[in-house]
Amino acid sequence: MFKEILAQYINLRDEQLEQFQKFYDLVIDWNTKINLTAITDEKEFAIKHVIDSLTLWDEKKFANVKKILDVGTGAGFPAIPIKIFKPNVEIVLLDSLSKRVEFLKKVAAELNLENVTCVHGRAEDLARKNNFRESFDLVTARAVARLNIIAEYCLPFVKIGGTFAALKGKQFLEEAAEAEKAVKILGGDKIICAEKILPEIPDTRAVVYIDKKISTPKKFPRKAGTPAKNPLL
């Protein structure tokens, strides 16, 4: 079973393993209705989705994190694994596809996850709302866009003193160099790349951490579609 495979790689309580098993089962079930993931094998799912998501969490850096926003969350990565791992944090899951938001609501209910809010919308629109803008201790993103683009989506949500954290693949150093100007414009501090190694996976990957130094100028993020078509360089 999935939870037994996961237990080989990471130390979790029994109730957490049960939650991860339910999560996996729900993803596989709903994957027949909507496109959630191409990775369905139990071992691959455990390593490439769950463990990969958890590499983002830095216990020391995030000791005081209370409220997290996951932008473009998709099937709930990395936010759902983080919520199971750290149940006391508040999680907001943001996705632009209503069917995925419906799925995430089902996950929160079935796993009895408290303080989880599932929001249907676009980051470019919600980042202009007072109850979202610069309201989160930590904003996360995984496999959404190149760093200079996703930074424009995410940094407006981060509180001053908070952090934007992105899970990145083998081109993380190239993306970090490309994003330096954008990050500075958007109010971010220096880009920190922490290389991560997953069990049995030879690929190079990293978590990119960007602390929020000053407020993001009000004109960002630009209207929907603009960051991707005309990225900050």
C-alpha positions in Angstrom: 0.0 0.0 0.0 1.0 3.6 -0.6 1.5 4.5 3.1 3.8 1.6 3.6 5.9 2.7 0.6 6.0 6.3 1.9 7.0 5.1 5.4 10.2 3.6 3.9 11.4 7.1 3.1 10.1 9.5 5.7 9.2 9.3 9.4 5.5 10.1 9.9 2.9 9.4 12.5 0.3 6.7 11.8 -2.4 9.2 11.4 -0.3 11.2 8.9 0.4 8.0 6.9 -3.4 7.3 6.8 -4.0 10.8 5.5 -1.4 10.4 2.8 -3.0 7.1 1.8 -6.4 8.8 1.5 -4.9 11.6 -0.5 -3.2 9.2 -2.9 -6.4 7.3 -3.3 -8.4 10.4 -4.0 -5.9 11.7 -6.6 -5.9 8.3 -8.4 -9.7 8.2 -8.4 -10.2 11.8 -9.6 -7.5 11.5 -12.1 -9.9 9.5 -14.2 -12.2 12.5 -14.4 -9.8 15.5 -14.6 -6.1 15.7 -15.4 -4.3 15.9 -12.0 -1.1 14.0 -12.5 0.8 11.8 -15.0 2.5 10.1 -12.0 0.3 7.4 -10.6 2.7 4.6 -9.6 2.8 4.4 -5.8 6.5 4.6 -5.4 7.0 7.4 -7.9 4.1 9.4 -6.4 5.6 9.0 -2.9 9.0 10.3 -4.1 8.2 12.8 -6.8 5.1 14.3 -5.3 5.0 13.9 -1.6 8.7 13.9 -0.6 9.5 16.5 -3.2 6.8 18.8 -1.8 8.2 18.3 1.8 11.7 19.3 0.8 10.3 22.9 0.6 9.7 23.0 4.4 12.6 24.5 6.4 11.9 23.9 10.1 14.1 26.7 11.3 13.3 29.3 8.6 9.5 28.6 8.9 9.2 28.2 12.7 6.8 31.2 12.9 4.9 30.6 9.7 1.2 30.5 10.3 -0.5 31.3 7.0 0.5 29.8 3.6 -0.8 30.4 0.1 -0.1 27.8 -2.7 -0.4 29.5 -6.1 -1.4 27.3 -9.0 -1.7 24.4 -6.6 -3.1 21.9 -9.2 -3.6 18.6 -7.3 -2.4 20.2 -4.1 1.3 20.2 -4.3 3.2 21.2 -2.3 0.5 22.5 0.1 -1.4 19.3 0.9 1.7 17.3 1.9 2.9 20.4 4.0 -0.5 20.6 5.7 -0.4 16.9 6.6 3.2 17.3 7.9 2.5 20.6 9.7 -1.3 20.4 10.7 -1.3 23.7 12.7 -0.6 26.0 9.7 -3.4 27.6 7.8 -3.4 26.8 4.1 -5.0 28.6 1.1 -5.0 26.7 -2.1 -5.4 28.8 -5.3 -6.1 27.4 -8.7 -7.7 28.7 -11.9 -9.5 25.5 -12.8 -12.8 25.1 -10.9 -12.8 21.3 -11.2 -9.4 21.1 -9.4 -10.7 23.4 -6.7 -13.7 21.0 -6.3 -11.3 18.1 -5.9 -9.2 20.0 -3.3 -12.4 20.7 -1.2 -13.1 17.0 -1.3 -9.5 16.3 -0.1 -9.8 18.7 2.8 -13.1 17.2 3.9 -12.0 13.5 3.5 -8.7 14.0 5.3 -10.3 16.2 8.0 -7.9 19.0 7.4 -8.8 22.1 9.3 -8.0 25.7 8.3 -7.8 24.9 4.6 -9.4 27.3 2.1 -9.8 26.4 -1.6 -10.1 29.4 -3.9 -10.9 29.5 -7.6 -9.3 32.4 -9.3 -6.2 33.9 -11.0 -3.3 35.2 -9.0 -3.2 38.3 -11.1 -6.7 39.2 -9.9 -6.6 38.1 -6.3 -3.2 39.7 -5.6 -5.0 43.1 -5.9 -7.5 42.3 -3.2 -6.8 43.7 0.3 -7.5 40.4 2.1 -4.9 38.6 -0.1 -2.2 41.2 -1.0 0.8 41.0 1.3 -1.2 38.8 3.7 0.8 35.5 3.8 3.9 34.4 5.8 4.8 31.9 3.0 3.8 31.6 -0.6 4.6 28.5 -2.5 4.6 27.4 -6.1 5.6 24.2 -7.9 5.8 23.6 -11.7 3.9 26.7 -12.6 6.2 28.9 -14.7 9.8 30.1 -14.9 11.0 31.9 -11.8 10.9 35.5 -13.2 7.2 34.9 -14.2 6.0 33.1 -11.1 7.7 35.6 -8.9 5.4 38.3 -10.3 2.4 36.1 -9.5 3.6 35.2 -6.0 5.6 38.0 -4.3 2.6 40.4 -4.2 1.0 38.0 -1.8 4.0 37.8 0.6 4.1 39.9 3.8 7.2 42.0 4.3 9.5 39.7 6.1 7.8 36.6 4.7 9.0 34.2 2.0 8.2 33.0 -1.5 9.4 29.5 -2.0 9.4 27.7 -5.4 10.2 24.1 -6.2 12.5 24.0 -9.3 14.1 21.4 -11.6 17.6 21.1 -13.0 17.6 24.6 -14.6 17.2 26.4 -11.2 20.5 28.3 -11.4 19.7 29.6 -14.9 16.2 30.6 -13.7 17.6 32.3 -10.6 20.0 34.4 -12.7 17.3 35.3 -15.1 15.0 36.4 -12.3 17.3 38.7 -10.3 16.0 41.9 -11.8 12.4 40.9 -11.5 12.8 39.8 -7.9 14.3 43.2 -7.0 11.6 45.1 -8.8 8.9 43.1 -7.0 10.3 43.7 -3.5 12.3 40.5 -3.0 15.6 40.1 -1.3 18.4 37.9 -2.7 17.6 34.6 -4.3 18.7 31.6 -2.3 18.9 28.2 -4.0 18.9 25.1 -1.8 19.7 22.0 -3.8 17.7 18.9 -2.9 18.2 15.2 -3.5 15.3 12.8 -3.7 15.7 9.1 -2.8 16.4 7.0 -5.9 16.1 10.0 -8.2 19.2 11.2 -10.1 17.7 14.5 -11.2 19.1 17.7 -9.8 16.5 20.0 -8.3 16.2 22.8 -5.7 14.0 24.9 -3.6 14.4 28.6 -4.3 13.7 30.9 -1.4 13.1 34.6 -1.8 12.4 36.7 1.3 10.2 39.8 0.9 12.2 43.0 1.7 9.9 45.8 0.7 6.3 46.2 -0.6 5.6 45.2 -4.1 4.8 48.2 -6.3 1.0 48.5 -6.8 1.2 48.0 -10.6 2.3 44.4 -10.0 1.1 41.8 -10.9 0.2 43.1 -14.3 -3.1 42.0 -15.9 -3.8 38.4 -16.7 -1.5 37.0 -19.4 1.0 39.8 -19.4 3.6 38.3 -17.0 3.9 35.2 -19.3 3.9 37.1 -22.6 6.2 39.9 -21.5 8.2 38.7 -18.4 10.3 41.0 -16.3 13.9 40.6 -17.4 
